[in-house]
Amino acid sequence: MPDLHSLPNGTRPTNAIRNNGPNDLVLERFKLRELAEGWPMYRDAREWENFRSIFHPGAFVYTTWTGRISIDDFIMISQEGMDRGASIMHRIHGSSVDLATAGTRAVVKMKATITQRFELPPNSVLVDAETDCRFCMFFEKDSESTWGARFVRHFYEKDKLIPVDPRHIPIIDDEKLAGFPAGYRYLAYCQEACMPGIKVKRDMPGIRGEEHDLLLRQAKAWLDGEDVEI
């Protein structure tokens, strides 16, 4: 029987504190959680200055539709997408914080649901693609003791497609749908069908697999103080 309940050996950060501990570290973890939750709270509300304040200069983020992109370019194309009618919202379900014992690095994993609305061809049915994910956010404290994100990736765990009006059902190309990873299959299908020029990345981390395990190892290396490029 395959072992589906365990994580790979050597991926749990050992030089980090994640719960309990001294009260001052609880406050640090609270700061980090507040920063992480700023992604959905600020972006969804178009509070771009607040959103930008989460990140250090030169930060990079990943999404299914952009791949690796600088935070400034991500803000720009997000604004352009909204001007064209893109509707993306998030729901937050909880966070965990691994704070390196050295005190200057942290990784926040934030469970969230990404909801993007589409008018899906060929019969122009309104649908919501909902993807359960975990943000994996790499934070660092600078020389002025200010926390900021350096990198953001996601684990895409599972998704579904919901008709906005249950009386109208979308038409799905099963062969095309099967070509996308299971964790964000419906989201990817809709993004390529409805966002001109978009080619969704097929190698985003899921709930298991090589990309998933690599991201866990990168998080551990980050907390161990290694030079990591995400």
C-alpha positions as CSV (number, residue, x, y, z in Angstrom):
1,M,0.0,0.0,0.0
2,P,1.4,3.5,-0.9
3,D,2.3,5.8,2.0
4,L,0.0,8.7,1.3
5,H,-0.1,10.1,4.9
6,S,3.6,11.0,5.4
7,L,5.8,13.8,4.2
8,P,9.3,13.1,2.7
9,N,12.1,12.6,5.2
10,G,14.2,15.7,5.8
11,T,11.6,18.3,4.9
12,R,10.5,19.3,8.4
13,P,12.4,22.4,9.5
14,T,14.2,21.6,12.7
15,N,15.8,25.0,13.3
16,A,12.5,26.8,13.7
17,I,9.7,27.5,16.2
18,R,6.1,27.2,15.1
19,N,3.9,27.2,18.2
20,N,4.1,28.0,21.9
21,G,7.6,29.4,22.8
22,P,8.4,32.8,24.4
23,N,5.8,35.5,24.2
24,D,8.0,37.8,22.1
25,L,8.2,35.1,19.4
26,V,4.4,34.7,19.5
27,L,4.2,38.4,18.6
28,E,6.7,37.9,15.7
29,R,4.6,35.1,14.4
30,F,1.5,37.3,14.6
31,K,3.2,40.0,12.6
32,L,4.0,37.4,9.9
33,R,0.5,36.1,9.8
34,E,-0.9,39.6,9.4
35,L,1.5,40.2,6.5
36,A,0.6,37.0,4.8
37,E,-3.1,37.6,5.1
38,G,-2.5,41.0,3.4
39,W,-2.2,39.2,0.1
40,P,-6.0,38.3,-0.2
41,M,-7.2,41.2,1.9
42,Y,-5.4,44.0,0.1
43,R,-5.3,42.6,-3.5
44,D,-9.0,41.7,-3.5
45,A,-9.9,45.2,-2.3
46,R,-7.5,46.9,-4.8
47,E,-5.4,48.4,-1.9
48,W,-2.2,48.3,-4.0
49,E,0.0,50.4,-1.7
50,N,-0.9,48.2,1.2
51,F,-0.4,45.1,-0.9
52,R,3.1,46.3,-2.1
53,S,4.1,46.9,1.6
54,I,4.0,43.1,2.2
55,F,7.1,42.6,0.0
56,H,10.8,43.6,0.1
57,P,12.1,45.2,-3.1
58,G,13.0,42.6,-5.7
59,A,10.5,40.0,-4.5
60,F,9.1,37.4,-6.8
61,V,5.8,35.5,-6.8
62,Y,4.3,32.6,-8.8
63,T,0.8,32.0,-10.1
64,T,-0.7,29.6,-12.6
65,W,-1.1,32.2,-15.2
66,T,2.1,34.3,-14.8
67,G,4.7,31.8,-13.7
68,R,7.6,33.5,-11.9
69,I,7.2,37.3,-12.0
70,S,8.5,40.3,-10.0
71,I,6.0,41.7,-7.5
72,D,5.9,45.1,-9.4
73,D,5.1,43.4,-12.7
74,F,2.5,41.2,-10.9
75,I,0.8,44.3,-9.5
76,M,0.7,45.9,-13.0
77,I,-0.8,42.9,-14.8
78,S,-3.2,42.3,-12.0
79,Q,-4.5,45.9,-12.4
80,E,-4.7,45.4,-16.2
81,G,-6.6,42.2,-15.7
82,M,-9.1,43.9,-13.4
83,D,-9.6,46.7,-16.0
84,R,-10.5,43.9,-18.5
85,G,-13.0,42.4,-16.1
86,A,-11.0,39.8,-14.3
87,S,-12.7,38.8,-11.0
88,I,-10.4,36.9,-8.5
89,M,-11.2,36.6,-4.8
90,H,-9.7,34.7,-1.9
91,R,-11.0,33.2,1.3
92,I,-8.5,32.6,4.2
93,H,-8.8,29.4,6.3
94,G,-5.8,29.6,8.6
95,S,-2.0,29.9,8.7
96,S,1.0,28.3,10.3
97,V,4.3,30.1,10.8
98,D,7.8,28.6,11.0
99,L,10.1,31.2,12.5
100,A,13.8,30.4,12.2
101,T,15.6,30.3,15.6
102,A,18.1,32.9,14.2
103,G,15.1,35.2,14.1
104,T,15.5,36.8,10.7
105,R,13.7,34.3,8.4
106,A,10.3,32.7,8.4
107,V,8.0,30.7,6.2
108,V,4.2,31.2,6.4
109,K,1.9,28.6,5.0
110,M,-1.6,30.0,4.6
111,K,-4.6,27.9,3.6
112,A,-6.9,29.7,1.2
113,T,-9.4,29.2,-1.5
114,I,-8.9,31.1,-4.8
115,T,-12.2,31.9,-6.6
116,Q,-12.1,33.2,-10.2
117,R,-15.2,33.9,-12.2
118,F,-15.3,33.2,-15.9
119,E,-17.8,33.4,-18.8
120,L,-16.9,30.0,-20.2
121,P,-17.2,29.3,-23.9
122,P,-18.7,27.8,-26.0
123,N,-22.1,28.6,-24.4
124,S,-21.0,31.7,-22.3
125,V,-22.0,30.2,-19.0
126,L,-20.9,32.0,-15.9
127,V,-18.8,29.8,-13.6
128,D,-16.7,30.0,-10.5
129,A,-13.5,28.0,-10.5
130,E,-12.5,27.4,-6.8
131,T,-9.1,26.1,-5.9
132,D,-8.1,25.1,-2.4
133,C,-4.4,26.0,-2.0
134,R,-1.7,26.8,0.5
135,F,0.3,29.9,0.0
136,C,4.0,29.3,0.8
137,M,5.5,32.7,1.7
138,F,9.2,33.2,2.3
139,F,9.8,36.1,4.7
140,E,13.0,37.8,5.8
141,K,13.7,40.6,8.3
142,D,15.9,43.3,6.9
143,S,18.6,45.5,8.6
144,E,15.9,47.8,9.9
145,S,14.1,44.8,11.6
146,T,11.2,45.0,9.0
147,W,9.7,41.8,7.8
148,G,8.9,41.4,4.1
149,A,8.2,38.6,1.7
150,R,11.0,37.6,-0.8
151,F,9.2,34.8,-2.6
152,V,5.6,33.5,-2.7
153,R,4.6,30.1,-4.2
154,H,1.5,28.0,-3.8
155,F,0.6,24.3,-3.2
156,Y,-2.5,23.7,-5.4
157,E,-4.4,20.9,-3.6
158,K,-7.8,20.5,-5.2
159,D,-10.4,22.4,-7.2
160,K,-13.9,22.4,-8.6
161,L,-16.1,24.3,-11.1
162,I,-19.4,25.7,-9.9
163,P,-22.1,27.2,-12.2
164,V,-23.1,30.6,-10.9
165,D,-26.7,29.9,-12.0
166,P,-27.5,26.1,-11.5
167,R,-29.9,26.2,-14.4
168,H,-27.1,26.8,-16.8
169,I,-24.4,24.1,-17.1
170,P,-21.0,24.7,-18.8
171,I,-19.8,22.5,-21.7
172,I,-16.4,21.0,-20.9
173,D,-13.8,19.5,-23.4
174,D,-12.8,16.4,-21.4
175,E,-9.7,15.8,-23.4
176,K,-8.4,19.3,-22.8
177,L,-9.4,19.2,-19.2
178,A,-7.4,16.0,-18.6
179,G,-4.2,17.7,-19.8
180,F,-4.1,19.9,-16.7
181,P,-2.7,18.9,-13.2
182,A,-5.4,17.6,-10.9
183,G,-4.8,20.2,-8.2
184,Y,-5.9,23.2,-10.3
185,R,-7.4,21.5,-13.4
186,Y,-10.6,23.5,-13.6
187,L,-8.9,26.8,-12.9
188,A,-6.3,26.2,-15.5
189,Y,-8.9,25.1,-18.1
190,C,-10.9,28.2,-17.6
191,Q,-7.9,30.5,-17.6
192,E,-6.7,29.2,-21.0
193,A,-10.2,29.3,-22.4
194,C,-11.1,32.8,-21.2
195,M,-7.8,34.8,-20.8
196,P,-6.4,35.5,-24.3
197,G,-2.7,34.6,-24.7
198,I,-2.4,32.8,-21.4
199,K,-0.6,29.4,-21.3
200,V,-1.0,28.0,-17.8
201,K,2.0,26.4,-16.1
202,R,1.7,22.7,-15.8
203,D,4.3,22.2,-13.0
204,M,2.9,24.1,-10.1
205,P,3.2,22.2,-6.7
206,G,0.3,20.1,-5.8
207,I,-0.7,18.1,-2.7
208,R,2.0,15.5,-3.5
209,G,4.7,14.9,-6.1
210,E,8.1,16.2,-7.0
211,E,7.2,19.9,-7.2
212,H,5.5,19.6,-3.8
213,D,8.5,18.0,-2.2
214,L,10.9,20.4,-3.7
215,L,9.0,23.4,-2.3
216,L,9.1,21.8,1.1
217,R,12.9,21.3,0.8
218,Q,13.3,24.9,-0.3
219,A,11.3,26.1,2.7
220,K,13.6,24.1,5.0
221,A,16.7,25.4,3.3
222,W,15.4,29.0,3.7
223,L,14.9,28.5,7.4
224,D,18.3,27.0,7.7
225,G,19.8,30.2,6.4
226,E,20.9,28.8,3.0
227,D,21.1,30.9,-0.2
228,V,17.8,29.9,-1.8
229,E,16.4,31.1,-5.1
230,I,12.7,30.2,-5.5
